[in-house]
């Protein structure tokens, strides 16, 4: 996989947890129990997609610009996008996409819940 930095990058975000969804063989990155990114693994446990959430218009725009960004694999194709892990999407763009996904999912919580998630993460609990 070209994006070897992805795990460390995502786990350095406030409040992020990760797990392995065994039924799908996906490494999921979550905030407040909601997934915002996933590394989808094949039968040999090699990444075949990085899936993340974007505003529909932004996702559509990026899919038109990069052949390595496709509608979300096994996800709502309007909101989720998948990036080929050995593709040509620049690292800075993928980081920006991951940041947007994190902010979208975090922003979906009430302000009170956002504060709880971020404070809990800050306290190390």
C-alpha positions as a printed NumPy array, in Angstrom:
array([[  0.   ,   0.   ,   0.   ],
       [  1.266,   3.413,  -0.963],
       [ -0.21 ,   5.219,   2.054],
       [  1.743,   3.533,   4.856],
       [  1.228,   6.602,   7.084],
       [ -2.58 ,   6.291,   7.249],
       [ -2.893,   4.352,  10.529],
       [ -0.663,   6.709,  12.519],
       [ -2.257,   9.762,  10.883],
       [ -5.792,   8.724,  11.825],
       [ -4.967,   7.526,  15.337],
       [ -3.351,  10.893,  16.097],
       [ -6.737,  12.597,  15.669],
       [ -8.542,  13.423,  18.91 ],
       [-10.965,  10.733,  20.072],
       [-10.262,   8.227,  17.287],
       [-10.451,   4.504,  17.948],
       [ -9.88 ,   1.614,  15.578],
       [-11.071,  -1.941,  15.372],
       [-11.253,  -4.825,  12.943],
       [-14.734,  -5.568,  11.624],
       [-14.079,  -9.291,  11.08 ],
       [-17.207,  -9.989,   9.027],
       [-16.086,  -7.469,   6.401],
       [-12.314,  -7.682,   7.049],
       [-12.19 ,  -3.912,   7.409],
       [-10.007,  -1.875,   9.749],
       [-12.453,   0.803,  10.92 ],
       [-11.552,   4.216,  12.303],
       [-14.259,   5.73 ,  14.459],
       [-15.07 ,   8.771,  16.518],
       [-17.796,   8.499,  19.125],
       [-18.538,   4.974,  17.877],
       [-19.234,   6.145,  14.299],
       [-16.993,   5.159,  11.436],
       [-15.388,   7.919,   9.397],
       [-12.771,   5.858,   7.532],
       [-11.91 ,   2.247,   6.813],
       [ -9.124,   0.27 ,   5.209],
       [-10.8  ,  -2.599,   3.384],
       [ -8.68 ,  -5.752,   3.264],
       [ -8.761,  -8.608,   0.771],
       [ -8.527, -12.351,   1.521],
       [ -4.747, -12.006,   1.967],
       [ -5.259,  -9.086,   4.409],
       [ -3.872,  -6.601,   1.887],
       [ -5.604,  -3.211,   1.492],
       [ -7.772,  -2.884,  -1.603],
       [ -9.722,   0.28 ,  -0.727],
       [ -9.559,   3.178,   1.713],
       [-13.132,   4.291,   2.316],
       [-14.147,   7.681,   3.734],
       [-17.07 ,  10.079,   3.903],
       [-17.292,  13.372,   1.967],
       [-19.904,  15.973,   1.17 ],
       [-21.668,  14.598,  -1.94 ],
       [-20.64 ,  17.463,  -4.241],
       [-16.993,  17.231,  -3.164],
       [-16.926,  13.455,  -3.561],
       [-18.455,  13.719,  -7.025],
       [-15.929,  16.398,  -8.026],
       [-12.961,  14.313,  -6.825],
       [-14.231,  11.159,  -8.546],
       [-14.254,  13.126, -11.801],
       [-10.683,  14.327, -11.215],
       [ -9.062,  11.026, -10.146],
       [ -9.745,   7.585, -11.58 ],
       [ -8.453,   6.1  ,  -8.305],
       [-11.364,   7.628,  -6.345],
       [-14.579,   5.666,  -6.823],
       [-18.022,   5.552,  -5.178],
       [-17.869,   4.   ,  -1.71 ],
       [-17.289,   0.26 ,  -1.716],
       [-20.287,  -1.411,  -0.016],
       [-21.418,   1.997,   1.256],
       [-23.901,   4.733,   0.369],
       [-22.447,   5.888,  -2.952],
       [-23.603,   9.468,  -2.443],
       [-21.743,  10.088,   0.815],
       [-18.91 ,   7.564,   0.809],
       [-15.897,   7.295,  -1.483],
       [-13.181,   4.711,  -1.859],
       [ -9.567,   5.35 ,  -2.809],
       [ -7.39 ,   2.678,  -4.395],
       [ -4.459,   2.141,  -2.004],
       [ -1.847,   1.896,  -4.765],
       [ -3.302,   4.667,  -6.896],
       [ -2.226,   8.142,  -7.886],
       [ -4.112,  10.251,  -5.334],
       [ -1.524,  12.62 ,  -3.776],
       [ -0.818,  12.1  ,  -0.069],
       [ -1.826,  15.674,   0.791],
       [ -5.173,  15.247,  -0.961],
       [ -5.888,  11.955,   0.817],
       [ -5.   ,  13.568,   4.163],
       [ -7.389,  16.424,   3.362],
       [-10.124,  13.928,   2.445],
       [ -9.568,  12.022,   5.701],
       [ -9.692,  15.292,   7.652],
       [-12.974,  16.196,   5.951],
       [-14.432,  12.781,   6.766],
       [-13.421,  13.103,  10.427],
       [-14.968,  16.584,  10.648],
       [-18.18 ,  15.481,   8.884],
       [-18.777,  12.593,  11.266],
       [-17.792,  14.598,  14.349],
       [-20.036,  17.432,  13.155],
       [-22.964,  15.004,  12.931],
       [-23.066,  14.775,  16.731],
       [-24.794,  17.368,  18.877],
       [-22.515,  20.085,  20.238],
       [-22.854,  18.541,  23.677],
       [-21.799,  15.105,  22.388],
       [-18.904,  16.608,  20.406],
       [-17.663,  18.291,  23.572],
       [-17.985,  15.012,  25.543],
       [-16.053,  13.062,  22.88 ],
       [-13.257,  15.602,  22.664],
       [-13.015,  16.136,  26.44 ],
       [-13.011,  12.38 ,  27.126],
       [-10.22 ,  11.945,  24.6  ],
       [ -8.291,  14.856,  26.111],
       [ -8.485,  13.367,  29.602],
       [ -7.101,  10.046,  28.417],
       [-10.164,   8.133,  29.596]])
